[in-house]
C-alpha cells in the first residue's frame, strides 16, 4: 500500500528528470547562410553572462563542437561571432493526487473522494540563447533558444551531458532551411 502512495512521487521525479529541451530559432531570411565558413566567440558579450566560468566553458565547447561538425572553422577573422545569454526562473508545479470515484470503504464500496494529497515540485527552468552575428555587418543573423529544466547535478559528467543536450538541440536548427517547419 505504501508503494501505491509513493508511485505519484516516483512518476513526478521521472517526468521532471527526463524533460526535454524545447527549442526554437529565428533568423534573417535575407542572409545566405552557406556563405558563413568561419566563427569566433564574442568575448565582450560572453563575459557579461552571469553563470559560472565552468558552465560558460562547457557551453562554449559544446557550441564550438557543433559548429565544427557543421563544417565551420574557428578563425581570428570570422564570418560569424557567437554570443550566448542565459536566464533562469523558479518553476513550481502543484499536483493534486486526490481520487474521486469508486472508493473502498470499511463496509463495502462507495462513491466519493479517496485519500489524496498535494505534491509541490520546485525546479529551475533555464533558457539558453545562442546568437550568431554577422561579423562584418555587426548584426544578428540567427538566434537559437533552448528552454528546459535544470537539475542540480551532483555529478560533473551529468551536468556536462545536460549542457551538451541543450546546445545540440538548439544547433540542430542551424543553418535554417527556409520553408521547413521547426520542431
Rosetta silent file (secondary structure, phi, psi, omega in degrees, C-alpha in Angstrom):
SEQUENCE: XXXXXXXXXXXXXXXXXXXXXXXXXXXXXXXXXXXXXXXXXXXXXXXXXXXXXXXXXXXXXXXXXXXXXXXXXXXXXXXXXXXXXXXXXXXXXXXXXXXXXXXXXXXXXXXXXXXXXXXXXXXXXXXXXXXXXXXXXXXXXXXXXXXXXXXXXXXXXXXXXXXXXXXXXXXXXXXXXXXXXXX
SCORE:     score description
SCORE:     0.000 S_00000001
   1 L     0.000  -35.613  178.714    0.000    0.000    0.000 S_00000001
   2 H   -64.153  -35.015  179.237    2.913    2.362    0.722 S_00000001
   3 H   -61.108  -40.080 -179.993    4.209    1.773   -2.802 S_00000001
   4 H   -62.619  -37.206  178.817    0.891    2.986   -4.226 S_00000001
   5 H   -70.991  -31.595 -178.939    1.230    6.210   -2.218 S_00000001
   6 H   -85.155  -14.912 -178.106    4.817    6.717   -3.413 S_00000001
   7 H   -56.900  -46.652  178.454    4.033    5.956   -7.057 S_00000001
   8 H   -60.142  -38.371  177.924    2.889    9.532   -7.923 S_00000001
   9 H   -64.630  -40.784  178.641    6.084   10.943   -6.408 S_00000001
  10 H   -63.693  -43.337  179.016    8.172    8.485   -8.387 S_00000001
  11 H   -63.303  -41.310  178.321    6.351    9.382  -11.606 S_00000001
  12 H   -63.024  -43.048  178.688    6.834   13.105  -10.987 S_00000001
  13 H   -61.177  -45.580 -179.231   10.542   12.540  -10.367 S_00000001
  14 H   -63.734  -44.867 -178.336   10.915   10.514  -13.554 S_00000001
  15 H   -65.374  -40.440 -178.344    8.978   13.041  -15.644 S_00000001
  16 H   -76.245  -27.661 -179.694   10.894   16.050  -14.337 S_00000001
  17 H   -80.198  -19.435 -177.733   14.286   14.375  -14.649 S_00000001
  18 L  -108.858   14.745 -177.580   13.669   13.340  -18.262 S_00000001
  19 L   -65.024  143.477 -176.962   12.122   16.532  -19.511 S_00000001
  20 L   -88.466  174.694  177.590   13.334   17.531  -22.876 S_00000001
  21 L   -95.946  126.743  175.952   14.644   20.823  -24.090 S_00000001
  22 E   -90.189  128.674 -175.549   12.141   22.952  -26.008 S_00000001
  23 E  -124.942  155.460  173.404   13.864   24.782  -28.830 S_00000001
  24 E  -154.027  165.633  176.719   13.102   27.470  -31.357 S_00000001
  25 E  -147.332  162.191  175.992   15.052   29.702  -33.685 S_00000001
  26 E  -142.164  149.658 -176.825   14.722   32.915  -35.610 S_00000001
  27 E  -156.395  164.513  177.564   16.825   34.189  -38.485 S_00000001
  28 L   -85.279  112.460 -177.022   17.260   36.829  -41.155 S_00000001
  29 L   -66.363  -16.433 -178.040   15.702   35.427  -44.348 S_00000001
  30 L   -82.487  -12.831 -175.451   17.829   37.766  -46.476 S_00000001
  31 L   -88.761  144.577  174.864   21.143   36.152  -45.439 S_00000001
  32 L   -95.457  100.725 -175.424   22.904   33.363  -47.312 S_00000001
  33 H   -70.942  -15.812  175.638   23.959   31.038  -44.509 S_00000001
  34 H   -71.538  -18.163 -179.441   26.100   28.979  -46.894 S_00000001
  35 H   -79.701  -13.597 -179.953   28.472   31.945  -47.143 S_00000001
  36 L   -85.880  117.812 -177.245   29.429   31.681  -43.463 S_00000001
  37 L  -118.712  -20.428 -175.847   32.505   29.474  -43.134 S_00000001
  38 E  -131.249  160.297  179.706   34.286   30.743  -40.011 S_00000001
  39 E  -149.574  162.494  171.688   33.375   31.834  -36.489 S_00000001
  40 E  -149.067  162.863  179.300   34.800   33.239  -33.277 S_00000001
  41 E   -89.241  140.152 -179.289   33.342   33.868  -29.842 S_00000001
  42 L   -86.510   90.232 -172.009   32.190   37.384  -28.937 S_00000001
  43 H   -57.826  -41.844 -178.559   34.187   37.813  -25.736 S_00000001
  44 H   -58.226  -42.453 -179.889   32.623   41.145  -24.676 S_00000001
  45 H   -73.949  -41.235 -177.240   29.137   39.630  -24.681 S_00000001
  46 H   -66.959  -34.771  178.771   30.121   36.299  -23.169 S_00000001
  47 H   -61.930  -24.864 -178.379   31.957   37.989  -20.281 S_00000001
  48 L   -82.823  -12.059 -177.544   28.638   39.566  -19.212 S_00000001
  49 L   -67.904  127.777 -174.333   26.824   36.209  -18.879 S_00000001
  50 L   -93.194   65.557  171.257   26.050   35.603  -15.209 S_00000001
  51 L  -134.560  170.261 -178.473   26.874   31.917  -14.867 S_00000001
  52 L   -64.194  151.135  178.243   29.955   30.169  -13.555 S_00000001
  53 H   -61.705  -31.401  177.804   33.057   30.240  -15.698 S_00000001
  54 H   -64.790  -45.982  178.994   32.999   26.425  -15.715 S_00000001
  55 H   -67.043  -36.516  176.073   29.496   26.334  -17.185 S_00000001
  56 H   -58.024  -48.358 -179.121   30.442   29.065  -19.687 S_00000001
  57 H   -63.771  -37.613  177.898   33.350   26.974  -20.904 S_00000001
  58 H   -62.011  -44.934  179.853   31.128   23.887  -21.121 S_00000001
  59 H   -64.076  -46.872 -177.691   28.590   25.776  -23.244 S_00000001
  60 H   -64.652  -39.560  176.189   31.247   27.313  -25.487 S_00000001
  61 H   -62.015  -42.114 -179.834   32.989   23.959  -26.036 S_00000001
  62 H   -64.883  -42.713  178.168   29.648   22.396  -26.953 S_00000001
  63 H   -63.739  -44.955  179.170   28.822   25.243  -29.382 S_00000001
  64 H   -58.343  -45.979  179.169   32.295   25.027  -30.920 S_00000001
  65 H   -61.497  -41.093  179.876   31.936   21.261  -31.430 S_00000001
  66 H   -65.756  -43.870 -179.669   28.501   21.683  -33.030 S_00000001
  67 H   -67.127  -39.365  177.244   29.668   24.419  -35.419 S_00000001
  68 H   -64.323  -37.685  178.080   32.772   22.439  -36.390 S_00000001
  69 H   -65.114  -23.159  178.266   30.566   19.400  -37.064 S_00000001
  70 L   -90.847    5.033  175.252   28.593   21.625  -39.465 S_00000001
  71 L    95.697    1.772  177.931   31.788   22.472  -41.353 S_00000001
  72 L   -85.470  150.976  179.944   32.596   25.886  -39.862 S_00000001
  73 E  -118.026  147.010  176.360   36.109   26.659  -38.664 S_00000001
  74 E   -75.422  142.039 -173.966   37.251   28.836  -35.797 S_00000001
  75 L  -150.938  156.227  174.263   39.116   31.923  -37.042 S_00000001
  76 L   -85.958  -14.018  174.754   40.637   35.208  -35.921 S_00000001
  77 L  -123.195   74.040 -169.567   38.945   36.882  -38.902 S_00000001
  78 L   -82.370  157.651  170.205   35.485   35.279  -38.613 S_00000001
  79 L   -81.487  -35.622 -177.771   32.364   35.491  -40.723 S_00000001
  80 E  -122.771  143.350  169.561   30.217   34.917  -37.611 S_00000001
  81 E  -107.223  135.943 -179.457   30.526   35.978  -33.995 S_00000001
  82 E  -105.328  127.060  176.230   28.975   33.651  -31.434 S_00000001
  83 E  -126.660  151.108  175.612   27.388   35.103  -28.323 S_00000001
  84 E  -127.327  157.956  176.933   25.439   33.389  -25.553 S_00000001
  85 E  -149.705  141.945  178.885   22.959   34.601  -22.970 S_00000001
  86 E  -130.620  155.137  169.124   21.235   32.710  -20.186 S_00000001
  87 E  -150.984  158.279  179.879   18.374   33.250  -17.814 S_00000001
  88 E  -143.884  160.132  177.164   16.627   31.096  -15.271 S_00000001
  89 E  -151.178  152.052  175.577   13.494   31.115  -13.167 S_00000001
  90 E   -76.626  137.942  179.748   11.994   29.046  -10.414 S_00000001
  91 E  -121.755  132.738  179.617    9.157   26.844  -11.548 S_00000001
  92 E  -122.033  121.025  176.569    6.551   25.456   -9.147 S_00000001
  93 E  -112.039  133.112  179.237    4.252   22.614  -10.195 S_00000001
  94 E  -115.131  125.363 -179.427    1.361   21.534   -7.966 S_00000001
  95 E  -116.439  122.018  177.429   -0.113   18.073   -8.435 S_00000001
  96 E   -93.699  115.649 -176.611   -3.407   17.132   -6.779 S_00000001
  97 L  -102.997   23.693  176.963   -3.414   13.386   -6.222 S_00000001
  98 L   -69.664  150.100 -179.246   -6.905   13.115   -4.782 S_00000001
  99 L  -112.667  127.370  176.754   -9.017   10.290   -6.122 S_00000001
 100 E  -120.769  123.566 -179.162  -12.661   10.847   -6.986 S_00000001
 101 E   151.433 -153.354  179.841  -14.741    7.859   -7.922 S_00000001
 102 E   -69.784  129.931 -174.150  -15.451    4.423   -6.532 S_00000001
 103 E  -136.556  134.046  179.447  -13.559    4.033   -3.324 S_00000001
 104 E   -73.344  118.331  175.320  -13.381    1.060   -0.926 S_00000001
 105 E   -93.277  173.952  179.994  -14.931    1.993    2.413 S_00000001
 106 L   -61.043  -34.491 -176.279  -14.618   -0.064    5.560 S_00000001
 107 L  -114.058   45.840  179.942  -18.056   -1.645    4.978 S_00000001
 108 E   119.193 -158.963 -177.867  -18.079   -2.044    1.196 S_00000001
 109 E  -112.987  150.349  178.659  -17.624    0.394   -1.671 S_00000001
 110 E  -146.590  179.703 -178.456  -18.967    3.894   -2.087 S_00000001
 111 E  -112.230  132.381  178.879  -18.616    6.944   -4.257 S_00000001
 112 E   162.748 -163.464  179.705  -16.600    9.957   -3.099 S_00000001
 113 E   -82.791  135.989  174.508  -13.117   11.291   -2.536 S_00000001
 114 L   -93.911  177.814 -179.300  -10.354    8.843   -1.791 S_00000001
 115 L   -64.089  135.988 -178.298   -7.252    9.594    0.198 S_00000001
 116 L  -149.097  167.932  177.752   -5.247   12.211   -1.556 S_00000001
 117 L  -155.395  165.581 -178.327   -2.529   14.691   -1.067 S_00000001
 118 E  -110.135  131.306  175.224   -0.976   17.526   -2.943 S_00000001
 119 E  -102.812  134.756  174.232    2.593   17.388   -4.251 S_00000001
 120 E  -116.540  121.060 -178.710    4.514   20.588   -4.789 S_00000001
 121 E  -117.710  120.211  177.157    7.566   20.225   -7.003 S_00000001
 122 E  -101.654  139.021  176.733   10.014   23.101   -7.351 S_00000001
 123 E  -147.569  169.292  176.514   12.538   23.184  -10.152 S_00000001
 124 E  -109.978  125.615  177.225   14.680   25.667  -12.008 S_00000001
 125 E  -102.350  125.320 -178.617   13.878   26.283  -15.643 S_00000001
 126 E  -112.003  150.318  176.185   16.780   27.605  -17.648 S_00000001
 127 E  -126.576  130.286  176.807   16.921   29.258  -21.042 S_00000001
 128 E  -114.162  126.750  175.625   19.996   29.359  -23.238 S_00000001
 129 E  -106.879  130.885  173.526   20.203   31.810  -26.127 S_00000001
 130 E  -118.356  116.184 -178.515   22.818   31.266  -28.826 S_00000001
 131 E  -106.074  134.069  172.782   23.263   34.290  -31.088 S_00000001
 132 E  -113.101  121.418 -173.290   25.136   34.238  -34.387 S_00000001
 133 E  -113.966  131.858  174.580   26.156   37.717  -35.503 S_00000001
 134 E   -65.686  116.802 -173.174   27.404   38.672  -38.957 S_00000001
 135 L   -66.399  -32.931 -178.326   30.911   39.895  -38.077 S_00000001
 136 L   -81.057  -43.421 -178.851   31.171   42.360  -40.965 S_00000001
 137 L   -82.938  -14.973 -178.300   27.663   43.863  -40.801 S_00000001
 138 L    56.815   44.613  178.246   27.596   43.665  -36.955 S_00000001
 139 E  -137.025  147.425  179.473   24.001   42.430  -36.961 S_00000001
 140 E   -65.235  128.752  179.033   22.235   39.400  -35.554 S_00000001
 141 E  -115.323  -22.257 -179.835   21.513   36.866  -38.314 S_00000001
 142 E  -152.640  141.125  175.211   20.413   33.785  -36.323 S_00000001
 143 E  -138.392  128.581  174.953   19.231   33.082  -32.800 S_00000001
 144 E  -113.292  140.891 -177.027   18.560   29.714  -31.233 S_00000001
 145 E  -130.609  131.685  175.881   16.744   29.339  -27.929 S_00000001
 146 E  -127.516  132.853  179.805   16.516   26.283  -25.696 S_00000001
 147 E  -128.246  134.374  179.040   14.434   26.027  -22.531 S_00000001
 148 E  -168.029  172.450 -179.275   14.344   23.141  -20.116 S_00000001
 149 E   -77.393  131.205  175.358   14.526   22.061  -16.512 S_00000001
 150 E  -100.303  125.364  176.900   17.911   22.386  -14.899 S_00000001
 151 L  -104.798  155.480 -179.240   18.553   19.877  -12.189 S_00000001
 152 L   -81.821   82.788 -178.723   21.203   20.241   -9.557 S_00000001
 153 L   -69.011  126.168  176.657   23.524   17.601  -10.936 S_00000001
 154 L   -85.176  -21.280 -178.659   26.000   16.468   -8.334 S_00000001
 155 L   -96.360  125.573 -178.565   27.955   14.606  -10.982 S_00000001
 156 H   -60.642  -37.577  179.611   30.041   16.792  -13.307 S_00000001
 157 H   -63.577  -39.519  177.902   29.542   14.340  -16.180 S_00000001
 158 H   -65.979  -40.438  179.196   25.733   14.589  -15.848 S_00000001
 159 H   -63.316  -45.336  179.237   25.920   18.383  -15.787 S_00000001
 160 H   -64.124  -38.698  178.681   28.112   18.426  -18.886 S_00000001
 161 H   -63.968  -39.827  179.255   25.784   15.979  -20.650 S_00000001
 162 H   -65.303  -40.822  177.809   22.767   18.234  -19.902 S_00000001
 163 H   -64.307  -44.127  178.173   24.601   21.278  -21.305 S_00000001
 164 H   -61.054  -38.719  178.425   25.569   19.328  -24.435 S_00000001
 165 H   -61.881  -46.374  178.078   21.926   18.254  -24.818 S_00000001
 166 H   -56.011  -53.696 -175.189   20.760   21.897  -24.650 S_00000001
 167 H   -63.821  -43.951 -179.313   23.345   23.063  -27.190 S_00000001
 168 H   -59.636  -46.739 -177.572   22.831   20.111  -29.529 S_00000001
 169 H   -66.925  -32.382  177.037   19.064   20.524  -29.687 S_00000001
 170 H   -70.854  -47.520 -173.246   19.412   24.255  -30.349 S_00000001
 171 H   -72.367  -12.730  173.131   22.104   23.871  -33.005 S_00000001
 172 L   -59.573  -28.543 -177.701   20.068   21.281  -34.916 S_00000001
 173 L   -80.838   -3.277  178.457   18.108   24.301  -36.148 S_00000001
 174 L  -111.877  137.665   -5.198   21.220   25.871  -37.726 S_00000001
 175 L   -76.053  154.044 -179.420   21.577   26.554  -40.598 S_00000001
 176 L   -69.021  145.938  175.297   17.952   27.419  -41.227 S_00000001
 177 L  -112.214  107.512 -177.835   16.161   25.801  -44.110 S_00000001
 178 L   -53.699  135.954  177.768   13.589   28.277  -45.493 S_00000001
 179 L    84.131  -10.064 -179.428   10.070   26.897  -45.516 S_00000001
 180 L   -85.151  136.316  178.380   10.932   23.980  -43.225 S_00000001
 181 L   -78.005  133.721  179.916    8.838   23.618  -40.087 S_00000001
 182 L   -89.112  147.075  179.795   10.911   23.656  -36.913 S_00000001
 183 L   -88.083    0.000    0.000   10.362   21.127  -34.138 S_00000001
